[in-house]
């Protein structure tokens, strides 16, 4: 093809054809991601009010949280196949509609059974929104704009768990718990309109049959693993039953690992782990995120139960962490260009571990401004780790792998959130024992123990080569070195 013919060819990416879409598409996807992430945590501060309204106990309403997260984890693997089969725009709009409908029905629920069923419907919509939205971003931006695009996918995951408890407390206190669900409706409707109007309808070229057996193994394994971990710290079944659940989860996931080698198009494409940048970004990065994701769950509890703060006061402090995330977003590109993925991931893991342990130094008489400043700094470190590992995961993948990669990456990212909360709750339950209200000292021990987790993936980060992800980071040392 001649240079003239290439110049006359229409741009491959939507954001090159219409510069307005560089803002419209990321905002549309980011709002969807933010709704999905908010609904993982916004309900926590409203649980007592919901329990009183629906004539049940707050403990039983933990199911409203786990039902949502489990549905997300189970159905994320199917999203890539559906996007390839029916088109990314259509599936994204359908996911927004499902999530919005589930939100509205949660708001009018008059018994716990209806609430749990509608939370599952919300989770189904959210499971499709996250990976398909990420796929839309990846296929709407050239590789040179990937860092900018991916920060929009990670940023809601960072601020959603932080502002969720604050927003839930405000809405419950000054309006009604039902508004924590109704608030999604206008944003969902706007997102549906924007998706149908501005997003290209990407489809897979060579579509395989859907792997239903593999989906059952992965989904069942993920659900049982989550359920088993939930029951270690807050048992609802016997110890023997919990052990059997965890064993069944491991066996299902191992069975899928063997099964996937014999199937042409498994529900989860494990061949993606042959790409070093992908497995380090998703597995090592995911393990680090597990350790950091426990903080948004533990911190409001320590501030309220341990230090006696009100939900609004503690939520106002934890919200400061989102400002740290905001500050880190424009800094990530120059930081990666200067230091590269290996240094940034290793450094943020070390700093993240130290930051989690540092929460053990807080006391009830610690000035609020100092607590807020520390949470702000933690938000910077957490954001650096999340955005860097998420960007690395897709930096070196060929275009034909992106659809399946977003599905698998979405599963692992969602599991890092749910496992982070579950492990933090498990450790808190083990440390506090039968005590109804944990003491500040017990919270301190939990922070010190969970601070070990971000250190575990560092050997994986050290395996990165200088040129891994260099096309995206523009790391000068990698670009200058001979291949």
Buried (B, 14 or more C-beta within 10 A) or exposed (E): EEEEEEEEEEEEBBBBEEEEBBEBBBBBBBBBBBBBBBBBBBBBBBBBBBBEBBEBEEEBBBBBBBBBBBBBBBBBBBBBBBBBBBBBBBBBBBBBBBBBBBBBBBBEBEEBEBBBBBBBBBBBBBBBBBBBBBBBBBBBBEBEBBBBBBBBBBBBBBBBBBBBBBBBBBBBBEEBBBBBBBBBBEBBEBBBEBBBEBBBBBBBEEEEEBBEEBBBBBBBBBBBBBBBBBBBBEEEEEEEEBEBBBEBBBEBBEEBBEBBEEBEBBBBBBEBEEBBBBBBBBBBBBBBBBBBBBBBBBBBBBBBBBBEBEBBBBBBBBBBBBBBBBEBBEEBBEBBBBBBBBBBBBBBBBBBBBBBBBBBEBEEEEEEEEBBEBBBBBBBBBBBBBBBBBBBBBBBBEEEBBBBBBBBBBBBBBBBBBBBBBBBBBBBBBBBEEEEEBBBEBBBBBBBBBBEBBBBBBEBBEEBBBBBBBBBBBBEEBEEEEE
